[in-house]
Amino acid sequence: MDYKLYTKNIELTKALEDYLEKRMEKIDRVFKKHNDLLMGTDIRVTKEREIFKVEVTSHLKFKGSLLKVEERGTDLYEVIDKVSDAFERKLKKFKDKLQNHDAVNPLKEINTNIVEEEDIFSKIDKRKRFDLNMYSLEEAVMQLELLGHEFFVFRNSDSEEVNVIYKRKDGSLGLIELIG
């Protein structure tokens, strides 16, 4: 798997780089038949105080989808193991959903224009810009799960209106339909 590695407050040793490479090879096996489904992957390894954080973000060639997994802990190698296992589980789940639901050809639509900007206003810590892609409700739920977020904004392919799907406190999902 091709990936870009970013580090912050940690020295990248040859042993650490080799270990990351070994763990990422395991993910390659999951997508052996669908190598070109992953557009690009970023791995961020940071250390704050005594806590290590490893974040893996992949851009998928399925309607601009993102898959993101993050783990934290005090043992860096253990955190790498956890994040690679979690990433592999999410990829398998995504792959199964594509196969089981006769989804549209994931390689047909490639549209990832995500731009992170610097702090513009004093109260805004992070700003992201993205295209509102058309998703069916089922595809939007899949994207919400892939990202691991609490909500997901999308343009509904049935109504062509902007919708928000979100996780409720009881674990169920809610849908906000914006009209106008």
C-alpha positions in Angstrom: 0.0 0.0 0.0 1.3 3.4 -0.9 1.0 5.9 2.0 2.4 9.1 3.2 3.8 9.1 6.7 3.7 12.2 8.9 5.2 12.4 12.4 5.0 15.0 15.1 7.1 15.1 18.3 8.5 11.7 17.6 11.7 10.4 15.9 11.1 8.1 13.0 13.5 5.2 13.4 14.2 2.5 10.8 12.6 -0.1 13.1 9.4 1.9 13.5 9.2 2.5 9.7 9.7 -1.2 9.0 7.1 -2.2 11.6 4.5 0.2 10.1 5.3 -1.1 6.6 4.8 -4.7 7.8 1.4 -3.8 9.4 0.2 -2.0 6.3 1.1 -4.9 4.1 -1.5 -6.9 6.0 -4.1 -4.4 4.8 -3.0 -4.9 1.2 -4.1 -8.5 1.4 -7.7 -7.4 2.2 -7.9 -5.4 -1.1 -5.8 -7.7 -3.3 -8.5 -7.8 -6.0 -9.5 -4.2 -5.5 -6.1 -2.5 -5.4 -7.2 0.6 -7.2 -10.1 1.2 -4.8 -7.7 3.1 -2.4 -6.6 6.4 -3.9 -4.2 7.4 -1.2 -3.5 6.9 2.5 -2.0 9.2 5.1 -0.6 7.9 8.4 0.0 10.4 11.2 2.0 9.4 14.2 2.1 12.0 17.0 3.2 12.1 20.6 1.8 14.4 23.3 3.3 14.0 26.7 3.5 10.2 27.1 0.5 9.4 24.8 1.0 8.2 21.2 -1.7 8.7 18.6 -1.8 7.0 15.3 -4.3 8.1 12.7 -4.9 6.4 9.3 -7.0 8.2 6.7 -7.7 6.7 3.2 -9.4 8.3 0.3 -11.5 5.8 -1.6 -12.6 5.9 -5.2 -16.3 5.6 -4.2 -18.0 8.9 -4.4 -15.2 10.7 -2.6 -15.5 8.5 0.5 -13.0 8.7 3.3 -12.1 6.0 5.8 -10.5 7.1 9.0 -9.3 5.2 12.0 -7.4 6.5 15.1 -6.0 4.9 18.2 -4.2 6.2 21.3 -2.0 4.6 24.0 1.3 4.6 25.8 2.9 1.8 23.8 3.5 2.9 20.2 3.8 -0.6 18.8 0.6 -1.6 20.5 -1.2 1.5 19.1 0.0 0.6 15.6 -1.3 -2.9 16.0 -4.7 -1.6 17.2 -5.0 1.0 14.4 -4.0 -1.4 11.6 -6.5 -4.1 12.9 -9.3 -1.5 13.2 -8.5 -0.2 9.7 -8.5 -3.7 8.3 -11.9 -4.4 9.9 -13.4 -1.2 8.4 -12.0 -2.0 5.0 -13.4 -5.5 5.1 -16.8 -4.2 6.2 -16.7 -1.6 3.3 -15.7 -4.3 0.8 -18.5 -6.6 2.0 -21.1 -3.9 1.7 -20.0 -3.1 -1.8 -20.3 -6.8 -2.8 -23.5 -7.6 -0.9 -25.6 -4.6 -1.9 -24.8 -4.5 -5.6 -23.5 -0.9 -5.1 -22.6 1.3 -8.0 -19.2 0.7 -9.5 -16.9 2.3 -6.9 -14.3 3.1 -9.4 -16.7 5.0 -11.6 -16.9 8.2 -9.5 -13.7 9.9 -8.3 -14.3 13.2 -6.6 -12.2 14.1 -3.6 -11.7 17.8 -3.2 -11.0 18.0 0.5 -9.0 21.0 1.6 -7.9 21.7 5.1 -7.3 25.4 5.8 -5.4 27.2 8.5 -7.1 28.8 11.5 -9.0 31.8 9.9 -11.1 33.0 12.8 -10.0 32.9 16.4 -12.7 30.4 17.6 -12.5 28.1 14.6 -9.9 25.5 15.2 -10.2 23.6 12.0 -11.9 24.2 8.7 -12.7 21.7 6.0 -14.2 22.2 2.6 -15.7 19.3 0.6 -18.1 18.7 -2.3 -21.6 17.5 -1.3 -21.8 14.3 -3.2 -25.0 12.5 -4.0 -25.6 9.4 -1.9 -28.5 7.1 -1.3 -29.5 6.8 2.3 -27.8 3.4 2.5 -24.6 4.8 1.1 -24.7 7.8 3.5 -25.0 5.4 6.5 -22.1 3.4 5.1 -20.0 6.6 4.8 -20.9 7.6 8.4 -19.7 4.2 9.6 -16.5 4.4 7.6 -15.6 7.8 8.9 -16.5 6.9 12.5 -18.2 10.3 12.9 -21.3 11.3 14.8 -22.9 12.9 11.8 -22.6 13.0 8.0 -23.8 15.7 5.6 -24.8 14.6 2.0 -27.0 15.4 -0.9 -29.8 12.8 -1.0 -30.0 11.1 -4.4 -33.8 10.6 -4.1 -34.8 14.2 -3.2 -31.6 16.0 -4.3 -31.8 18.0 -1.1 -29.1 18.4 1.6 -29.5 15.9 4.4 -27.7 15.1 7.7 -27.6 11.6 9.1 -26.5 11.4 12.7 -26.0 8.9 15.6 -28.4 9.4 18.5 -27.6 8.8 22.1 -29.5 5.5 22.2 -27.4 4.2 19.3 -30.1 4.6 16.6 -29.7 6.9 13.6 -31.5 10.2 12.9 -32.1 12.0 9.6 -32.4 15.7 9.2 -33.9 16.8 5.8 -33.1 20.4 4.9 -35.6 21.9 2.5 -35.1 24.9 0.4 
